[in-house]
Amino acid sequence: MTDASGTKDDPWLLTTAPGSSTYEMYRTESTTPPSLRCVVGTTWLSYRAEAIEDLHAWLLERGDWVDLGAADEKKPATPGTVEAFGRDEANPVGGWYGLRAGYRGRFGMYLPPLLERLGLAELTHEPRNNRVRGI
């Protein structure tokens, strides 16, 4: 379902995989590089916009369920998780998709629900240890 346009005036309204938090996300083409702004309460995070296509392609390549592994920037990411992909030097951008220093993590928390909303992925919705797969 993609009823919102994903702009600042019409953001995607999303919920984390466990359903415990809601947040907004929208695309900002005016930044360099183009970005996704993620607003969680009064906090905001920013990710490279190409994360949508890159994460989708990576999930399709994996061909199976992948753990989300969400972690803050200063905590290590579990290898093989969506979070690890979001900061891996071997990914298409050569490192972090997160753009705001100190808030570059949580890629595994906030990007998979957007992919699900856009019809690019399936996501589990358990209290903990959620997974995603590309479709």
C-alpha positions as CSV (number, residue, x, y, z in Angstrom):
1,M,0.0,0.0,0.0
2,T,1.5,3.3,-1.1
3,D,-1.3,5.8,-0.5
4,A,1.2,8.5,0.7
5,S,3.5,10.2,-1.8
6,G,6.5,10.1,0.5
7,T,7.1,13.8,0.5
8,K,7.5,16.1,3.6
9,D,3.9,17.3,3.1
10,D,2.6,13.7,2.6
11,P,5.0,11.3,4.5
12,W,4.8,7.6,4.7
13,L,3.4,6.8,8.2
14,L,5.1,3.6,9.3
15,T,5.3,1.3,12.3
16,T,8.4,-0.7,13.4
17,A,8.3,-4.4,12.9
18,P,7.2,-5.3,16.4
19,G,4.5,-2.6,16.3
20,S,6.0,-0.8,19.2
21,S,6.7,2.6,17.6
22,T,5.3,4.7,14.8
23,Y,7.3,7.1,12.7
24,E,7.2,9.1,9.5
25,M,9.6,8.9,6.6
26,Y,9.8,11.0,3.4
27,R,12.1,11.5,0.5
28,T,14.2,14.7,0.2
29,E,15.5,15.2,-3.3
30,S,17.1,18.6,-2.5
31,T,19.9,17.2,-0.4
32,T,23.2,15.8,-1.7
33,P,22.9,12.9,-1.8
34,P,19.1,12.6,-2.0
35,S,17.9,11.3,1.3
36,L,15.2,9.7,3.3
37,R,14.2,11.7,6.5
38,C,13.0,9.5,9.3
39,V,11.1,11.3,12.1
40,V,10.6,9.4,15.3
41,G,8.9,11.7,17.9
42,T,11.2,14.7,18.1
43,T,14.3,12.8,16.8
44,W,15.2,12.6,13.2
45,L,17.5,10.3,11.3
46,S,18.6,10.5,7.7
47,Y,19.5,7.8,5.2
48,R,20.7,7.8,1.6
49,A,17.6,7.5,-0.7
50,E,19.3,4.8,-2.8
51,A,19.0,2.6,0.3
52,I,15.6,1.6,-0.9
53,E,16.8,0.1,-4.2
54,D,20.1,-1.2,-2.8
55,L,18.5,-3.0,0.2
56,H,15.8,-4.5,-2.0
57,A,18.4,-5.8,-4.4
58,W,20.5,-7.2,-1.6
59,L,17.4,-9.0,-0.1
60,L,16.5,-10.5,-3.5
61,E,20.1,-11.7,-3.8
62,R,19.9,-13.3,-0.4
63,G,16.7,-15.1,-1.5
64,D,15.6,-15.9,2.0
65,W,14.6,-14.3,5.4
66,V,17.2,-12.0,6.9
67,D,17.4,-10.8,10.5
68,L,16.9,-7.1,11.0
69,G,19.6,-6.8,13.7
70,A,18.8,-3.1,14.4
71,A,21.5,-1.4,16.5
72,D,22.5,2.1,17.4
73,E,25.5,3.6,15.6
74,K,28.0,3.0,18.4
75,K,27.0,-0.7,18.9
76,P,28.3,-3.4,16.5
77,A,26.0,-4.9,14.0
78,T,25.5,-8.6,13.9
79,P,27.0,-10.0,10.6
80,G,24.6,-11.0,7.9
81,T,21.8,-8.7,9.2
82,V,20.1,-5.8,7.5
83,E,21.8,-3.5,10.0
84,A,25.2,-4.9,9.0
85,F,24.4,-4.3,5.3
86,G,23.5,-0.7,6.1
87,R,27.1,0.0,7.3
88,D,29.2,-2.6,5.4
89,E,32.1,-1.2,3.3
90,A,31.2,-3.8,0.7
91,N,27.7,-2.4,0.1
92,P,27.0,-0.3,-3.0
93,V,27.8,3.0,-1.2
94,G,30.9,1.7,0.5
95,G,29.8,2.1,4.1
96,W,27.0,3.8,6.1
97,Y,23.7,4.6,4.5
98,G,23.0,6.8,7.6
99,L,23.9,10.4,7.0
100,R,23.5,12.1,10.4
101,A,26.5,11.7,12.6
102,G,25.5,10.0,15.9
103,Y,22.3,8.7,14.3
104,R,23.6,6.6,11.4
105,G,22.4,3.3,13.0
106,R,18.9,1.8,13.3
107,F,19.0,1.0,9.5
108,G,17.6,-2.4,10.3
109,M,14.8,-0.9,12.4
110,Y,13.5,1.8,10.0
111,L,14.2,0.8,6.4
112,P,12.5,-2.7,6.3
113,P,9.0,-1.3,7.2
114,L,9.4,1.2,4.3
115,L,10.2,-1.6,1.9
116,E,7.2,-3.5,3.1
117,R,5.0,-0.4,2.6
118,L,6.3,0.0,-0.9
119,G,5.6,-3.7,-1.7
120,L,9.2,-4.6,-2.0
121,A,9.5,-6.9,1.0
122,E,7.7,-9.1,3.5
123,L,8.4,-8.4,7.2
124,T,7.6,-10.5,10.3
125,H,5.9,-8.7,13.1
126,E,6.9,-10.5,16.2
127,P,7.7,-8.9,19.6
128,R,11.5,-9.5,19.0
129,N,13.9,-10.9,16.4
130,N,12.1,-9.9,13.3
131,R,13.2,-10.8,9.8
132,V,12.6,-9.5,6.2
133,R,12.8,-10.9,2.7
134,G,12.6,-9.3,-0.6
135,I,9.7,-9.9,-3.0
